[in-house]
Amino acid sequence: MAELTIGQLIKIILGIFVVVAVVGGLYLFFKNNIIDFFRNLPGNESVGVIFGLIK
């Protein structure tokens, strides 16, 4: 097995941190828009069930 150097470990940790930050930022940016979109849809109770699961 190949050994990981300190430099490779730092790159992996920074990569994971960047991915978590991007996903978290996208969630915070779009959470109100997506919920409002589903709230304004005309339709039946299934939208309410999906909205309840998202919340």
Wavefront OBJ file of the C-alpha trace (Angstrom):
o trace
v 0.000 0.000 0.000
v 1.126 3.505 -0.727
v 1.755 5.733 2.245
v 0.207 9.167 2.493
v 2.537 12.070 3.032
v 1.694 15.061 5.187
v 1.168 17.166 2.062
v -1.340 14.695 0.649
v -3.226 14.534 3.956
v -3.448 18.329 4.072
v -4.811 18.400 0.513
v -7.419 15.748 1.343
v -8.542 17.592 4.474
v -8.753 20.915 2.628
v -10.693 19.252 -0.198
v -13.226 17.818 2.237
v -13.549 21.202 3.945
v -14.169 22.956 0.608
v -16.832 20.415 -0.406
v -18.627 20.783 2.945
v -18.473 24.586 2.717
v -19.857 24.618 -0.842
v -22.705 22.215 -0.046
v -23.556 24.144 3.122
v -23.505 27.455 1.266
v -25.750 26.139 -1.502
v -28.175 24.779 1.077
v -28.355 28.096 2.942
v -28.704 30.057 -0.307
v -31.476 27.947 -1.837
v -33.437 26.675 1.172
v -35.971 29.528 1.223
v -36.403 29.560 -2.562
v -37.051 25.824 -2.830
v -39.490 25.754 0.100
v -41.420 28.732 -1.315
v -41.562 27.031 -4.724
v -43.194 23.913 -3.263
v -45.469 25.999 -1.031
v -46.926 27.886 -4.033
v -47.661 24.795 -6.142
v -51.338 24.064 -6.655
v -52.258 20.458 -6.076
v -53.066 17.752 -3.653
v -51.832 16.647 -0.255
v -48.742 14.869 -1.610
v -46.994 18.230 -1.858
v -47.697 18.768 1.838
v -46.202 15.378 2.661
v -43.071 16.093 0.601
v -42.793 19.530 2.225
v -43.050 17.912 5.646
v -40.236 15.508 4.777
v -37.994 18.314 3.498
v -38.469 20.357 6.659
l 1 2 3 4 5 6 7 8 9 10 11 12 13 14 15 16 17 18 19 20 21 22 23 24 25 26 27 28 29 30 31 32 33 34 35 36 37 38 39 40 41 42 43 44 45 46 47 48 49 50 51 52 53 54 55
